[in-house]
């Protein structure tokens, strides 16, 4: 069995504040602490994958700089996808039809969700039948995985993202590791308990993966995107087309992403200087 784990960080137990790029020592220590909590939650998911018989496990470090997970502390039976954010071949590198299941760890709610922890990003999608749908990063992940025939079987995050996933993909398992009270406030499980819950829910999701339909949306599509305010769309005009994967990537170029750019390095970007300025 081959499993793809897509990660973010705002949805982990204990995370409540929007991220800062300050290089003050207190912020750097905080980020290291949060990165360790994320790493532990990923390990909890990997543990369940192995218990279910997965022999290939790919972990996509997909938050911010895409270099957050302490990979030296990961279960050695998985592989890590990481590097310069926005310059991968795609938003979901290596995800294809060969995967049996997809999992989201540390997922957050879409922009404008009342009471959610650090809500942001909202995809405005008009489907081929004319109906309109809003997607979070998590359910966009599910939709793109669905384009490849891969079902989303488990998601971890706050109760608000769990509610959206439950509405759109009812059979997907959800591990609610915290309850959102406001944009930067939550009632959270203690990390050790959160990891136990994630292992339990990932195992349950993988066990019933054959009965979970891929979240495949009917095209053709019209697409737009918002950052923090869902009422403010980033594109002056909706993008249209039949290929949701391509539309999503083309739309995100408005935020400076350059997926697929293979140009020679010009010395203008260096880690960590370009992240903590």
C-alpha beads as a LAMMPS data file, in Angstrom:
LAMMPS data file: protein, C-alpha beads

277 atoms
276 bonds

1 atom types
1 bond types

-500.0 500.0 xlo xhi
-500.0 500.0 ylo yhi
-500.0 500.0 zlo zhi

Masses

1 110.0

Atoms # bond

1 1 1 0.000 0.000 0.000
2 1 1 1.226 3.471 -0.944
3 1 1 0.133 6.501 1.134
4 1 1 0.518 10.260 0.608
5 1 1 0.534 12.449 3.745
6 1 1 0.064 16.157 3.090
7 1 1 0.933 18.392 6.051
8 1 1 0.246 21.890 7.264
9 1 1 0.857 23.274 10.731
10 1 1 -2.014 25.530 11.806
11 1 1 -4.156 22.490 12.580
12 1 1 -1.823 20.718 15.016
13 1 1 -2.622 20.471 18.725
14 1 1 -1.159 23.470 20.547
15 1 1 -0.913 25.839 17.577
16 1 1 -2.995 29.009 18.017
17 1 1 -1.106 32.015 16.547
18 1 1 -0.580 33.102 12.960
19 1 1 3.077 32.505 12.095
20 1 1 5.692 35.244 12.403
21 1 1 8.961 35.511 10.455
22 1 1 10.647 37.449 13.245
23 1 1 14.204 36.366 13.966
24 1 1 13.846 37.148 17.676
25 1 1 15.025 34.204 19.741
26 1 1 11.638 33.796 21.433
27 1 1 9.970 33.321 18.028
28 1 1 12.638 30.927 16.759
29 1 1 12.251 28.806 19.899
30 1 1 8.479 28.855 19.476
31 1 1 8.714 27.725 15.847
32 1 1 11.123 24.935 16.764
33 1 1 8.672 23.804 19.423
34 1 1 5.747 23.849 16.958
35 1 1 7.812 22.027 14.328
36 1 1 8.509 19.268 16.840
37 1 1 4.799 18.963 17.631
38 1 1 4.070 18.710 13.907
39 1 1 6.785 16.087 13.524
40 1 1 5.250 14.038 16.317
41 1 1 1.794 14.176 14.721
42 1 1 3.256 13.062 11.388
43 1 1 4.997 10.170 13.129
44 1 1 1.681 9.210 14.702
45 1 1 0.135 9.026 11.223
46 1 1 3.097 7.098 9.807
47 1 1 2.826 4.615 12.668
48 1 1 -0.766 3.852 11.717
49 1 1 0.167 3.536 8.052
50 1 1 2.776 0.935 8.886
51 1 1 0.380 -0.939 11.170
52 1 1 -2.058 -1.103 8.245
53 1 1 0.595 -2.560 5.975
54 1 1 1.768 0.479 4.013
55 1 1 5.164 -0.145 2.446
56 1 1 5.521 3.279 0.789
57 1 1 4.746 6.448 2.745
58 1 1 5.428 9.935 1.356
59 1 1 5.240 12.991 3.621
60 1 1 4.793 16.405 1.959
61 1 1 6.091 19.263 4.154
62 1 1 3.587 21.781 2.801
63 1 1 3.492 24.671 5.285
64 1 1 5.132 28.037 4.603
65 1 1 8.797 27.541 3.803
66 1 1 8.231 23.783 3.244
67 1 1 11.142 22.974 5.575
68 1 1 9.428 22.602 8.934
69 1 1 9.351 18.905 9.796
70 1 1 12.309 17.604 11.806
71 1 1 12.922 14.844 9.309
72 1 1 15.783 13.309 11.288
73 1 1 13.160 12.475 13.912
74 1 1 10.711 10.903 11.462
75 1 1 10.043 7.194 11.229
76 1 1 12.751 5.965 8.806
77 1 1 10.150 4.004 6.855
78 1 1 8.721 7.148 5.237
79 1 1 10.142 9.662 2.759
80 1 1 10.023 13.441 3.122
81 1 1 9.254 15.964 0.353
82 1 1 10.639 19.380 1.261
83 1 1 12.652 22.318 -0.057
84 1 1 12.066 25.826 -1.374
85 1 1 8.382 26.641 -1.162
86 1 1 6.639 27.533 -4.407
87 1 1 9.336 26.006 -6.617
88 1 1 8.352 22.339 -6.530
89 1 1 7.061 20.719 -9.716
90 1 1 3.595 21.151 -8.173
91 1 1 1.794 21.925 -4.905
92 1 1 1.522 18.177 -4.290
93 1 1 4.819 16.798 -5.615
94 1 1 4.880 13.140 -6.694
95 1 1 1.152 12.610 -6.070
96 1 1 -0.185 10.398 -8.841
97 1 1 -2.499 7.487 -9.582
98 1 1 -0.132 4.976 -7.949
99 1 1 -1.202 6.032 -4.423
100 1 1 -3.867 4.078 -2.557
101 1 1 -4.817 6.734 0.007
102 1 1 -4.266 10.362 0.996
103 1 1 -4.073 11.803 4.522
104 1 1 -4.056 15.418 5.763
105 1 1 -2.222 16.266 9.003
106 1 1 -2.344 19.714 10.670
107 1 1 -5.142 20.960 8.428
108 1 1 -6.883 24.311 9.044
109 1 1 -10.250 25.772 8.069
110 1 1 -10.861 28.043 5.089
111 1 1 -10.807 31.838 5.285
112 1 1 -13.860 33.340 6.936
113 1 1 -14.758 30.295 9.051
114 1 1 -16.148 31.604 12.379
115 1 1 -14.279 30.368 15.428
116 1 1 -11.623 28.501 13.454
117 1 1 -7.955 28.586 14.442
118 1 1 -5.886 30.635 11.959
119 1 1 -8.358 30.308 9.063
120 1 1 -7.040 31.335 5.660
121 1 1 -7.282 30.448 1.959
122 1 1 -10.584 29.907 0.209
123 1 1 -11.123 28.487 -3.251
124 1 1 -14.210 29.652 -5.128
125 1 1 -15.156 26.899 -7.567
126 1 1 -18.025 26.871 -10.055
127 1 1 -18.685 23.310 -11.207
128 1 1 -19.797 22.061 -14.585
129 1 1 -23.424 21.879 -13.426
130 1 1 -23.332 25.556 -12.461
131 1 1 -23.274 25.017 -8.693
132 1 1 -20.775 26.978 -6.605
133 1 1 -18.514 25.471 -4.000
134 1 1 -15.970 26.842 -1.549
135 1 1 -12.921 24.750 -0.701
136 1 1 -10.271 25.010 2.000
137 1 1 -6.676 23.998 1.308
138 1 1 -7.610 20.629 2.797
139 1 1 -10.564 19.953 0.540
140 1 1 -8.655 21.320 -2.474
141 1 1 -6.037 18.687 -1.610
142 1 1 -8.841 16.130 -1.548
143 1 1 -10.156 17.342 -4.923
144 1 1 -6.733 17.218 -6.577
145 1 1 -6.101 13.773 -5.115
146 1 1 -9.533 12.844 -6.447
147 1 1 -8.386 13.874 -9.927
148 1 1 -5.793 11.108 -9.577
149 1 1 -8.343 8.624 -8.234
150 1 1 -6.902 8.773 -4.702
151 1 1 -9.336 8.984 -1.751
152 1 1 -8.781 11.229 1.258
153 1 1 -9.223 8.820 4.173
154 1 1 -8.208 10.817 7.286
155 1 1 -7.768 14.462 8.275
156 1 1 -6.485 15.954 11.538
157 1 1 -7.074 19.542 12.652
158 1 1 -9.574 21.633 14.573
159 1 1 -13.307 20.983 14.793
160 1 1 -14.050 23.505 12.036
161 1 1 -12.005 21.800 9.322
162 1 1 -13.416 18.483 10.538
163 1 1 -16.917 19.865 9.963
164 1 1 -16.145 20.901 6.378
165 1 1 -14.547 17.550 5.572
166 1 1 -17.470 15.719 7.176
167 1 1 -19.908 17.646 4.993
168 1 1 -18.041 17.091 1.717
169 1 1 -16.499 13.646 2.331
170 1 1 -18.712 11.973 4.956
171 1 1 -16.765 8.702 5.095
172 1 1 -13.409 10.390 5.729
173 1 1 -12.162 9.935 9.298
174 1 1 -11.398 13.125 11.250
175 1 1 -9.110 13.516 14.251
176 1 1 -10.229 16.654 16.099
177 1 1 -7.132 17.651 18.076
178 1 1 -8.496 21.037 19.198
179 1 1 -11.650 23.111 19.311
180 1 1 -11.468 26.595 17.844
181 1 1 -12.682 29.449 20.024
182 1 1 -11.472 32.361 17.890
183 1 1 -8.890 33.009 15.185
184 1 1 -5.989 32.707 17.634
185 1 1 -7.615 30.842 20.530
186 1 1 -8.405 27.169 21.071
187 1 1 -9.153 24.434 23.572
188 1 1 -6.573 21.826 22.606
189 1 1 -5.871 18.236 23.406
190 1 1 -2.503 17.661 25.049
191 1 1 -0.073 16.677 22.249
192 1 1 0.455 13.109 23.467
193 1 1 -3.301 12.472 23.397
194 1 1 -3.581 14.171 20.005
195 1 1 -0.995 11.764 18.602
196 1 1 -2.886 8.785 19.994
197 1 1 -6.075 10.030 18.340
198 1 1 -4.330 10.588 15.008
199 1 1 -2.942 7.046 15.027
200 1 1 -6.403 5.697 15.796
201 1 1 -8.155 7.714 13.082
202 1 1 -5.515 7.134 10.390
203 1 1 -5.727 3.404 11.025
204 1 1 -9.528 3.536 10.793
205 1 1 -9.415 5.542 7.567
206 1 1 -6.947 3.226 5.882
207 1 1 -8.893 0.161 6.944
208 1 1 -11.960 1.395 5.030
209 1 1 -10.114 3.090 2.172
210 1 1 -11.811 0.917 -0.449
211 1 1 -15.226 2.206 0.603
212 1 1 -14.256 5.915 0.468
213 1 1 -14.877 7.441 -2.940
214 1 1 -12.249 9.862 -4.287
215 1 1 -13.471 13.465 -3.989
216 1 1 -13.684 14.138 -7.726
217 1 1 -15.486 17.279 -8.823
218 1 1 -17.331 17.570 -12.158
219 1 1 -15.945 20.089 -14.643
220 1 1 -15.558 22.253 -16.550
221 1 1 -14.577 24.701 -13.845
222 1 1 -14.410 28.378 -13.024
223 1 1 -11.918 29.147 -10.285
224 1 1 -10.825 32.008 -8.057
225 1 1 -9.039 32.237 -4.713
226 1 1 -8.997 34.382 -1.577
227 1 1 -6.340 34.710 1.104
228 1 1 -7.645 35.969 4.485
229 1 1 -10.947 37.567 3.448
230 1 1 -13.224 35.311 1.344
231 1 1 -15.029 38.401 0.045
232 1 1 -11.825 39.601 -1.638
233 1 1 -10.829 37.507 -4.638
234 1 1 -7.201 37.556 -5.750
235 1 1 -7.975 37.349 -9.476
236 1 1 -9.842 40.085 -11.316
237 1 1 -11.555 37.418 -13.420
238 1 1 -12.270 33.772 -12.749
239 1 1 -10.052 31.263 -14.531
240 1 1 -11.851 28.664 -16.654
241 1 1 -10.963 25.206 -17.893
242 1 1 -11.432 21.453 -17.659
243 1 1 -8.250 20.615 -15.722
244 1 1 -8.670 21.465 -12.025
245 1 1 -5.044 20.565 -11.276
246 1 1 -3.735 23.066 -13.828
247 1 1 -6.264 25.765 -12.939
248 1 1 -5.322 25.618 -9.263
249 1 1 -1.615 25.942 -10.018
250 1 1 -2.113 28.765 -12.516
251 1 1 -4.334 30.673 -10.074
252 1 1 -1.756 30.431 -7.284
253 1 1 0.834 32.243 -9.351
254 1 1 -0.862 35.444 -8.203
255 1 1 0.707 34.756 -4.767
256 1 1 4.207 34.458 -6.235
257 1 1 4.346 30.674 -6.609
258 1 1 6.502 29.437 -9.472
259 1 1 5.757 25.734 -9.535
260 1 1 7.731 23.969 -12.220
261 1 1 10.358 26.721 -12.484
262 1 1 13.670 24.958 -13.182
263 1 1 15.749 28.096 -13.782
264 1 1 19.328 28.228 -12.576
265 1 1 19.729 29.691 -9.091
266 1 1 20.636 33.385 -9.188
267 1 1 21.825 33.661 -5.564
268 1 1 18.789 35.795 -4.702
269 1 1 17.283 33.291 -2.238
270 1 1 18.984 31.491 0.609
271 1 1 17.643 29.544 3.573
272 1 1 17.187 30.699 6.277
273 1 1 18.006 34.325 5.382
274 1 1 15.116 34.657 2.933
275 1 1 12.662 33.171 5.440
276 1 1 13.691 35.073 8.595
277 1 1 14.383 38.606 7.420

Bonds

1 1 1 2
2 1 2 3
3 1 3 4
4 1 4 5
5 1 5 6
6 1 6 7
7 1 7 8
8 1 8 9
9 1 9 10
10 1 10 11
11 1 11 12
12 1 12 13
13 1 13 14
14 1 14 15
15 1 15 16
16 1 16 17
17 1 17 18
18 1 18 19
19 1 19 20
20 1 20 21
21 1 21 22
22 1 22 23
23 1 23 24
24 1 24 25
25 1 25 26
26 1 26 27
27 1 27 28
28 1 28 29
29 1 29 30
30 1 30 31
31 1 31 32
32 1 32 33
33 1 33 34
34 1 34 35
35 1 35 36
36 1 36 37
37 1 37 38
38 1 38 39
39 1 39 40
40 1 40 41
41 1 41 42
42 1 42 43
43 1 43 44
44 1 44 45
45 1 45 46
46 1 46 47
47 1 47 48
48 1 48 49
49 1 49 50
50 1 50 51
51 1 51 52
52 1 52 53
53 1 53 54
54 1 54 55
55 1 55 56
56 1 56 57
57 1 57 58
58 1 58 59
59 1 59 60
60 1 60 61
61 1 61 62
62 1 62 63
63 1 63 64
64 1 64 65
65 1 65 66
66 1 66 67
67 1 67 68
68 1 68 69
69 1 69 70
70 1 70 71
71 1 71 72
72 1 72 73
73 1 73 74
74 1 74 75
75 1 75 76
76 1 76 77
77 1 77 78
78 1 78 79
79 1 79 80
80 1 80 81
81 1 81 82
82 1 82 83
83 1 83 84
84 1 84 85
85 1 85 86
86 1 86 87
87 1 87 88
88 1 88 89
89 1 89 90
90 1 90 91
91 1 91 92
92 1 92 93
93 1 93 94
94 1 94 95
95 1 95 96
96 1 96 97
97 1 97 98
98 1 98 99
99 1 99 100
100 1 100 101
101 1 101 102
102 1 102 103
103 1 103 104
104 1 104 105
105 1 105 106
106 1 106 107
107 1 107 108
108 1 108 109
109 1 109 110
110 1 110 111
111 1 111 112
112 1 112 113
113 1 113 114
114 1 114 115
115 1 115 116
116 1 116 117
117 1 117 118
118 1 118 119
119 1 119 120
120 1 120 121
121 1 121 122
122 1 122 123
123 1 123 124
124 1 124 125
125 1 125 126
126 1 126 127
127 1 127 128
128 1 128 129
129 1 129 130
130 1 130 131
131 1 131 132
132 1 132 133
133 1 133 134
134 1 134 135
135 1 135 136
136 1 136 137
137 1 137 138
138 1 138 139
139 1 139 140
140 1 140 141
141 1 141 142
142 1 142 143
143 1 143 144
144 1 144 145
145 1 145 146
146 1 146 147
147 1 147 148
148 1 148 149
149 1 149 150
150 1 150 151
151 1 151 152
152 1 152 153
153 1 153 154
154 1 154 155
155 1 155 156
156 1 156 157
157 1 157 158
158 1 158 159
159 1 159 160
160 1 160 161
161 1 161 162
162 1 162 163
163 1 163 164
164 1 164 165
165 1 165 166
166 1 166 167
167 1 167 168
168 1 168 169
169 1 169 170
170 1 170 171
171 1 171 172
172 1 172 173
173 1 173 174
174 1 174 175
175 1 175 176
176 1 176 177
177 1 177 178
178 1 178 179
179 1 179 180
180 1 180 181
181 1 181 182
182 1 182 183
183 1 183 184
184 1 184 185
185 1 185 186
186 1 186 187
187 1 187 188
188 1 188 189
189 1 189 190
190 1 190 191
191 1 191 192
192 1 192 193
193 1 193 194
194 1 194 195
195 1 195 196
196 1 196 197
197 1 197 198
198 1 198 199
199 1 199 200
200 1 200 201
201 1 201 202
202 1 202 203
203 1 203 204
204 1 204 205
205 1 205 206
206 1 206 207
207 1 207 208
208 1 208 209
209 1 209 210
210 1 210 211
211 1 211 212
212 1 212 213
213 1 213 214
214 1 214 215
215 1 215 216
216 1 216 217
217 1 217 218
218 1 218 219
219 1 219 220
220 1 220 221
221 1 221 222
222 1 222 223
223 1 223 224
224 1 224 225
225 1 225 226
226 1 226 227
227 1 227 228
228 1 228 229
229 1 229 230
230 1 230 231
231 1 231 232
232 1 232 233
233 1 233 234
234 1 234 235
235 1 235 236
236 1 236 237
237 1 237 238
238 1 238 239
239 1 239 240
240 1 240 241
241 1 241 242
242 1 242 243
243 1 243 244
244 1 244 245
245 1 245 246
246 1 246 247
247 1 247 248
248 1 248 249
249 1 249 250
250 1 250 251
251 1 251 252
252 1 252 253
253 1 253 254
254 1 254 255
255 1 255 256
256 1 256 257
257 1 257 258
258 1 258 259
259 1 259 260
260 1 260 261
261 1 261 262
262 1 262 263
263 1 263 264
264 1 264 265
265 1 265 266
266 1 266 267
267 1 267 268
268 1 268 269
269 1 269 270
270 1 270 271
271 1 271 272
272 1 272 273
273 1 273 274
274 1 274 275
275 1 275 276
276 1 276 277
